[in-house]
Amino acid sequence: MRNDSQLKIFSGSASEALTKKICGIIGVPVGESQTITFSEGNIYVKIGEKVRGMDVYIVQTIGLNPNNEFMELLFWLDAFRRSGVNSVTAIIPYFSYAKADKKDEPRVSIRARVCADCLETAGVDRIVMMDLHSPQIQGFFRKPVDHLYGRNIFCEYIKSLNFENYVIASTDEGFAKNARYFANTLGVPLVIGNKQRTSHNEEAEILSVIGDVTDKTVLIVDDFTISCGTLIESAKMIMSKGAKEVYALVSHSLLSKTGVEKLNNSPIKKLYITDTVNNPDIIGAEKIEIISVADLFAKAIKIIHNKESLSELFL
């Protein structure tokens, strides 16, 4: 690896566990730092070691507490810039505001665009994200944005489970392109749900399922879940069409304890997620299994640091 001494990886408060895994794979220590949230909510960050002239990577997911996590990331970027780093790359495993990509109602903010402007103003040089809900937000940035995919990790894991007579399912047309990649890679059929969402209450109505699921094991794939509502309604519809059993694979899980309880009482046999979001509410949940994406981000960091091509990670 090109000049390891010039590489520093730091963790924001939302991604400490994932950062430790990434650093363990690369073989470097986690950068020394301090984050304090004062009683009135004010956030304080401090770099605990020399970083002048170095290439710095700050890992901070924007997930369960998006406003505070985003503000903390901005403060880290500012701190690194004021400390004379050569470059600072923001590793954002999950970017919550990627959902806010358009003006689909009168008098609303395009929040993802506002976030992009803030990150660039704070001094970011490059951004790495995974499984964006709306990949087109890459166009909101003037700085390079590398969009990684967790689907290859999921596909390899699915192969290891040795399912028989199974199909891949997308909850709606919006995720169908990604779901088709799963189906093509695994050599199995694809079915698609017909979903309707009429408000901002995070609940969706599944109107129908397009494709044959009779006597089949169905693997629902999606990019994120907050309440598990869409996954559960999809599972119920799929089971009503004669499916044998239903599993789900989701990149980012933001489930609350209530969501975990809903999952436990649902037809879904197992929910496979990644560790992009450090979620204490899912610890010990019997129906949830976590697959780490630390290796994917470690590869991305090494490639960027060596000034090589990330193309292999986009396949």
C-alpha positions as CSV (number, residue, x, y, z in Angstrom):
1,M,0.0,0.0,0.0
2,R,1.3,3.5,-0.9
3,N,2.9,5.2,2.1
4,D,0.7,3.8,4.9
5,S,2.1,6.5,7.2
6,Q,0.2,9.1,5.2
7,L,-3.2,7.3,5.7
8,K,-5.4,8.0,8.7
9,I,-8.8,6.6,9.4
10,F,-11.1,8.3,12.0
11,S,-14.5,7.3,13.3
12,G,-17.5,9.5,13.9
13,S,-19.6,8.6,16.9
14,A,-22.2,6.7,14.7
15,S,-19.7,4.3,13.1
16,E,-17.2,3.2,15.8
17,A,-17.7,-0.5,15.4
18,L,-17.6,-0.5,11.6
19,T,-14.5,1.7,11.6
20,K,-12.6,-0.7,13.9
21,K,-13.4,-3.6,11.5
22,I,-12.2,-1.5,8.5
23,C,-9.0,-0.5,10.3
24,G,-8.4,-4.1,11.3
25,I,-8.6,-5.3,7.7
26,I,-6.3,-2.5,6.4
27,G,-3.9,-2.9,9.3
28,V,-3.9,0.6,10.7
29,P,-5.1,1.9,14.1
30,V,-8.2,4.0,14.4
31,G,-7.3,7.6,14.6
32,E,-7.4,9.2,18.0
33,S,-10.4,11.6,18.4
34,Q,-13.0,12.8,20.8
35,T,-16.7,13.6,20.4
36,I,-18.7,15.2,23.2
37,T,-22.4,16.1,23.1
38,F,-23.2,18.6,25.8
39,S,-26.4,18.6,27.8
40,E,-28.1,21.2,25.6
41,G,-27.2,19.2,22.5
42,N,-24.2,21.1,21.3
43,I,-21.6,18.8,19.6
44,Y,-17.8,19.1,20.1
45,V,-15.2,17.2,18.1
46,K,-11.4,17.1,18.6
47,I,-8.7,15.3,16.6
48,G,-6.3,13.6,19.0
49,E,-3.2,13.4,16.9
50,K,-1.2,15.1,14.2
51,V,-2.8,15.0,10.7
52,R,-1.0,17.8,8.8
53,G,-0.2,16.7,5.3
54,M,-2.0,13.4,5.6
55,D,-4.8,11.7,3.6
56,V,-7.7,11.4,6.1
57,Y,-10.8,9.2,6.0
58,I,-13.7,9.9,8.4
59,V,-16.3,7.2,8.7
60,Q,-19.7,8.5,9.8
61,T,-23.1,7.0,8.9
62,I,-26.1,9.3,8.7
63,G,-28.8,7.0,10.0
64,L,-30.6,6.7,13.4
65,N,-30.0,10.3,14.5
66,P,-29.4,11.9,11.1
67,N,-29.4,15.6,12.0
68,N,-26.8,15.3,14.8
69,E,-24.8,12.8,12.9
70,F,-24.7,15.0,9.8
71,M,-23.7,18.1,11.9
72,E,-21.0,16.1,13.6
73,L,-19.6,15.1,10.2
74,L,-19.5,18.7,9.1
75,F,-17.6,19.6,12.2
76,W,-15.1,16.8,11.6
77,L,-14.5,18.0,8.0
78,D,-13.9,21.5,9.3
79,A,-11.5,20.3,12.0
80,F,-9.5,18.3,9.5
81,R,-9.3,21.2,7.0
82,R,-8.2,23.5,9.8
83,S,-5.5,21.0,10.8
84,G,-3.8,21.1,7.3
85,V,-4.6,17.7,6.0
86,N,-3.7,16.9,2.4
87,S,-7.2,15.5,1.7
88,V,-10.3,14.4,3.6
89,T,-12.6,11.7,2.3
90,A,-16.0,11.2,4.0
91,I,-17.0,7.5,4.2
92,I,-20.8,7.6,4.7
93,P,-22.0,3.9,4.8
94,Y,-25.7,5.0,4.9
95,F,-26.9,8.4,3.8
96,S,-30.4,8.9,5.1
97,Y,-31.1,12.1,3.2
98,A,-30.6,10.2,-0.1
99,K,-34.4,9.7,0.0
100,A,-34.9,13.5,-0.4
101,D,-33.8,13.7,-4.0
102,K,-36.6,15.7,-5.7
103,K,-39.2,18.4,-5.4
104,D,-42.3,16.2,-5.7
105,E,-44.6,18.5,-3.8
106,P,-45.0,22.3,-3.7
107,R,-43.0,24.3,-1.2
108,V,-40.6,21.5,-0.1
109,S,-36.8,21.4,0.2
110,I,-34.6,19.1,-1.9
111,R,-32.7,18.1,1.3
112,A,-30.1,15.9,-0.4
113,R,-29.0,18.9,-2.4
114,V,-28.7,21.0,0.7
115,C,-26.6,18.3,2.3
116,A,-24.3,18.1,-0.7
117,D,-23.7,21.9,-0.6
118,C,-22.9,21.7,3.2
119,L,-20.4,18.8,2.8
120,E,-18.6,20.7,0.0
121,T,-18.5,24.0,1.9
122,A,-17.1,22.2,5.0
123,G,-14.2,21.0,2.8
124,V,-14.8,17.4,1.8
125,D,-12.6,16.2,-1.1
126,R,-14.3,12.9,-1.9
127,I,-17.3,10.9,-0.7
128,V,-17.9,7.2,-0.5
129,M,-21.4,5.8,0.1
130,M,-23.2,2.5,-0.3
131,D,-26.6,1.5,-1.7
132,L,-28.1,5.0,-2.1
133,H,-31.9,5.1,-2.2
134,S,-31.6,7.5,-5.1
135,P,-28.3,7.1,-6.9
136,Q,-29.0,10.2,-9.0
137,I,-28.0,12.4,-6.0
138,Q,-24.4,11.9,-7.1
139,G,-25.2,14.7,-9.6
140,F,-25.8,17.1,-6.7
141,F,-22.1,17.0,-5.9
142,R,-19.2,18.8,-7.6
143,K,-16.8,16.6,-5.7
144,P,-16.3,12.9,-6.7
145,V,-18.9,10.5,-5.2
146,D,-18.2,6.7,-5.2
147,H,-21.4,4.7,-4.9
148,L,-20.6,1.2,-3.7
149,Y,-23.1,-1.7,-3.9
150,G,-23.7,-4.4,-1.3
151,R,-25.4,-6.8,-3.7
152,N,-22.3,-8.9,-4.5
153,I,-21.8,-9.5,-0.8
154,F,-25.5,-10.5,-0.5
155,C,-25.3,-12.7,-3.6
156,E,-22.3,-14.6,-2.2
157,Y,-24.0,-15.0,1.1
158,I,-27.2,-16.3,-0.6
159,K,-25.2,-18.9,-2.5
160,S,-23.8,-20.1,0.9
161,L,-27.3,-20.7,2.2
162,N,-28.1,-23.3,-0.5
163,F,-31.7,-22.3,-1.0
164,E,-33.6,-24.5,-3.5
165,N,-36.4,-23.5,-5.9
166,Y,-36.2,-19.8,-4.9
167,V,-36.9,-16.5,-6.6
168,I,-35.8,-12.9,-6.0
169,A,-38.5,-10.3,-5.2
170,S,-38.5,-6.5,-5.3
171,T,-41.0,-4.7,-3.2
172,D,-41.7,-2.2,-6.0
173,E,-40.7,-1.1,-9.5
174,G,-38.2,1.4,-8.0
175,F,-35.8,-1.3,-6.8
176,A,-36.5,-3.7,-9.7
177,K,-33.2,-2.8,-11.5
178,N,-31.1,-3.8,-8.5
179,A,-33.3,-6.8,-7.8
180,R,-32.8,-7.9,-11.5
181,Y,-29.0,-7.9,-10.8
182,F,-29.5,-10.3,-7.9
183,A,-31.7,-12.6,-10.1
184,N,-29.3,-12.5,-13.0
185,T,-26.2,-13.2,-10.9
186,L,-27.9,-16.0,-9.1
187,G,-29.6,-17.4,-12.2
188,V,-33.2,-17.4,-10.7
189,P,-36.5,-15.7,-11.7
190,L,-37.5,-12.2,-10.5
191,V,-40.9,-11.1,-9.2
192,I,-41.9,-7.5,-8.6
193,G,-44.4,-6.0,-6.1
194,N,-46.8,-3.3,-7.0
195,K,-46.6,-0.8,-4.1
196,Q,-48.6,2.3,-3.3
197,R,-47.6,5.0,-0.8
198,T,-50.1,7.8,-0.2
199,S,-48.5,9.7,2.7
200,H,-45.3,10.3,4.7
201,N,-46.2,7.8,7.5
202,E,-43.7,5.2,6.4
203,E,-46.5,2.7,5.6
204,A,-47.1,1.3,2.1
205,E,-49.9,-0.7,0.6
206,I,-48.9,-3.7,-1.5
207,L,-51.5,-4.1,-4.3
208,S,-50.2,-7.2,-6.1
209,V,-47.2,-9.3,-7.0
210,I,-46.1,-9.7,-10.6
211,G,-44.6,-13.2,-11.2
212,D,-45.0,-16.8,-10.0
213,V,-44.2,-17.6,-6.3
214,T,-46.2,-20.8,-5.9
215,D,-44.4,-23.3,-3.8
216,K,-41.2,-21.2,-4.0
217,T,-38.8,-19.7,-1.4
218,V,-38.9,-16.0,-1.9
219,L,-36.0,-13.6,-1.1
220,I,-37.2,-10.0,-0.9
221,V,-34.3,-7.5,-1.5
222,D,-34.4,-3.8,-0.8
223,D,-32.0,-1.0,0.2
224,F,-33.3,0.0,3.6
225,T,-36.1,-0.5,6.1
226,I,-37.3,1.8,8.9
227,S,-40.4,0.1,10.3
228,C,-40.4,-3.2,8.3
229,G,-43.8,-2.3,7.1
230,T,-43.2,-2.7,3.4
231,L,-41.3,-5.9,3.8
232,I,-44.0,-7.4,6.0
233,E,-46.9,-6.4,3.7
234,S,-44.9,-7.8,0.8
235,A,-44.3,-11.1,2.6
236,K,-48.0,-11.4,3.5
237,M,-49.0,-10.8,-0.1
238,I,-46.4,-13.3,-1.4
239,M,-47.5,-16.0,1.1
240,S,-51.1,-15.4,0.0
241,K,-50.0,-16.2,-3.5
242,G,-48.8,-19.7,-2.4
243,A,-45.1,-19.1,-1.6
244,K,-43.4,-21.7,0.6
245,E,-41.4,-19.3,2.8
246,V,-40.1,-15.7,2.7
247,Y,-36.8,-14.2,3.6
248,A,-35.6,-10.6,3.3
249,L,-32.2,-9.0,2.6
250,V,-31.8,-5.2,3.2
251,S,-28.7,-3.1,3.1
252,H,-29.5,-0.6,5.8
253,S,-31.7,-1.4,8.9
254,L,-33.1,1.4,11.0
255,L,-35.6,-0.8,12.9
256,S,-36.8,0.3,16.3
257,K,-37.8,-2.2,19.0
258,T,-41.3,-1.9,17.7
259,G,-40.1,-2.8,14.2
260,V,-38.3,-5.8,15.6
261,E,-41.4,-6.9,17.3
262,K,-43.4,-6.6,14.1
263,L,-40.7,-8.6,12.3
264,N,-40.9,-11.3,14.9
265,N,-44.7,-11.6,14.4
266,S,-44.4,-11.6,10.6
267,P,-44.2,-14.3,8.0
268,I,-40.6,-13.4,7.3
269,K,-38.3,-16.2,8.5
270,K,-35.1,-14.2,8.6
271,L,-34.0,-10.7,7.8
272,Y,-30.4,-10.3,6.6
273,I,-28.9,-6.8,7.0
274,T,-25.4,-5.2,6.9
275,D,-23.6,-3.3,9.6
276,T,-23.7,0.1,7.8
277,V,-25.9,1.3,10.7
278,N,-24.9,0.6,14.3
279,N,-28.4,-0.1,15.7
280,P,-28.6,-1.1,19.4
281,D,-32.4,-1.9,19.0
282,I,-31.7,-5.0,17.0
283,I,-29.1,-6.6,19.3
284,G,-30.2,-10.1,20.1
285,A,-33.1,-10.1,17.6
286,E,-33.6,-13.8,16.7
287,K,-34.8,-13.1,13.2
288,I,-32.0,-10.7,12.2
289,E,-28.6,-11.7,10.9
290,I,-25.9,-9.1,10.3
291,I,-23.4,-9.4,7.4
292,S,-20.4,-7.0,7.6
293,V,-19.5,-4.7,4.7
294,A,-16.2,-3.7,6.4
295,D,-14.2,-5.5,3.7
296,L,-15.9,-3.6,0.9
297,F,-15.1,-0.2,2.5
298,A,-11.6,-1.3,3.3
299,K,-11.0,-2.2,-0.3
300,A,-12.4,1.2,-1.4
301,I,-10.1,3.1,1.0
302,K,-7.0,1.1,-0.2
303,I,-7.8,1.6,-3.8
304,I,-8.4,5.4,-3.3
305,H,-5.3,5.8,-1.3
306,N,-3.2,3.9,-3.9
307,K,-4.8,6.2,-6.6
308,E,-6.1,3.1,-8.5
309,S,-9.4,2.4,-10.2
310,L,-12.5,1.6,-8.2
311,S,-14.1,0.0,-11.3
312,E,-13.8,-3.5,-9.8
313,L,-16.1,-2.6,-7.0
314,F,-18.9,-1.4,-9.2
315,L,-19.3,-4.6,-11.1
